[in-house]
Amino acid sequence: REYFYFIDHGGQVFLDDAKTKNFITCFKDQSFLNFLFTMMKRNDTGRYNSFPFLSLCGPERNYIRCDDVPIVFTHLVENKEIVQKISEITNFNAQFFLVANNLTKYSRKFIQFQPDALSMKLTSKRLYHPCNSKYGHVGLLKSSLAIEFGQLFTFSLDQDDEAPQCIQWDENLFPLQLIDE
């Protein structure tokens, strides 16, 4: 059997042919989602090329396409607690982790946050962070999380330059890697 899925820019997973894609129609079962992402790899079968990823489950084939990239970081976590507002962080020396695709129950899959590794696509203004190479090397930061990080951006004094230049993480300024595509 073959199934077809779609991952939106908020990290939600849907059946690809679902007419309405919203919180009500997305998959929420953490064990299913964990398995889907654990087994995900590049679709090198030569079939359904518009679905660049494949997740195998025994004889079943789960073909996956996405709005941008399959990994979407949905939460920032400190000491296993979700950070509600980045502007309220007081201990920047703590270890912070990014949660992919709402998989908050699977801490072994969290990615350590590296402020010096953030990048932004100039055309879309979307923010990315490195992740496992089997998912395409980068994950997208969900819009609400990117907005939170946006409070830490510094900008050039040149008014023609709309892109942020750095992220200020505690007392440190880290250059933001700008991707011109």
ABEGO torsion letter per residue (X at the ends): XBBBBBBBAAGBBBBAABABBBAAABBABAAAAAAAAAABBBBAAGBGAABABBBBBEABBBBBBBABBABBBABBBBGGBBBABAAABABAABBBBBBBGGBAABAAABBBBBAAABBBBAAAGBBBBBBBAAAGGBBBBBAAAAAAAAAABBBBABAABABBABBBBEABBBBBBBBBX
